[in-house]
Amino acid sequence: MGKRNNIIFSILFIISISSAMGQNLKVEGYFLQDSAKLGERVGYVLKATYPQQTNIVFPDSTFGYRDFSFLGKQTFTSYTPDSMTVDSAVYFLSNFSLDPVKPYALPVFEILKFDSLVHYANEDSLSLQLTIDPLPEELTFKHNDKYLPVPRAFNYPILIAVLGGLLLVGLVILLAFGKKIKKQWQVRKLGKQHAAFLEQWNKAVAAMQKAPSLAEAEHLLALWRGYMERLSGQPYKEWTATEIAEHLQKPQLKDELRKIEIVVYANRPAEDLKNTCEQLKAECTSMYNQKTQEIHERK
């Protein structure tokens, strides 16, 4: 009887310790966008704040993601400013649920000596974005039986002759200078887009340097990715920092992007932000010059 009481006491002692440790463990999880199309790739951020001596494991590719399909995972180095450690990761998932709104949460696992505990983040919702508007059940027709005045006859032969002459002159100009005009128009359009980007970029950098925040970092990163995607036609918005550096064959660019991503995903202060922003702007200018050169060399 005494041995049985000792076993029960040990189990209750382990449970009480685990509960006390669990109170100091905080798990956060949220989607990087409010809605997505069926099968579209979305990012899900998972963060865990816990005592330094606690053993925490994040889900990997073997975890069951239910209605979501696992596409990849990006992890960040643990951060321990005091006695509490902060871990974070970004999961890239595809939603295949037909529910209009899908609540979802990922867990982290606390590894104990003889067991493990599961800690779930608060649920975040992802709305299904429909691409086709529903048709009305009944079609309605509008009746109009009012008299419509008939306009007087117009001298169409003269109009046709004038339009024909203008068309002929336009064709001659197009055949003689068409390619040159097209190139100049494309270069001019590209220059206006680049000037607009530089203006937006400088404002975003100034705002980030004045008051660094998660929102400003997200805006800065989205601005750079969007402009590079417009210039190159490549999916920079969907690529990770590693994929972008590999595509451009510039390994050092991954470190510059990660400095801003750490602010977005790990909520850490940026390091050498001014130099990082100059490097990213220089990459956009290089891509713009390359695009302009390609237009001029086009036959």
Salt bridges, closest charged atoms under 4 A:
ASP67 OD2 - LYS102 NZ 2.59
ASP99 OD2 - LYS102 NZ 3.83
GLU110 OE1 - HIS119 NE2 2.74
GLU199 OE2 - LYS203 NZ 3.60
GLU256 OE1 - LYS259 NZ 3.83
GLU261 OE2 - ARG225 NH2 3.00
GLU261 OE1 - ARG258 NE 3.93
GLU283 OE1 - LYS250 NZ 2.80
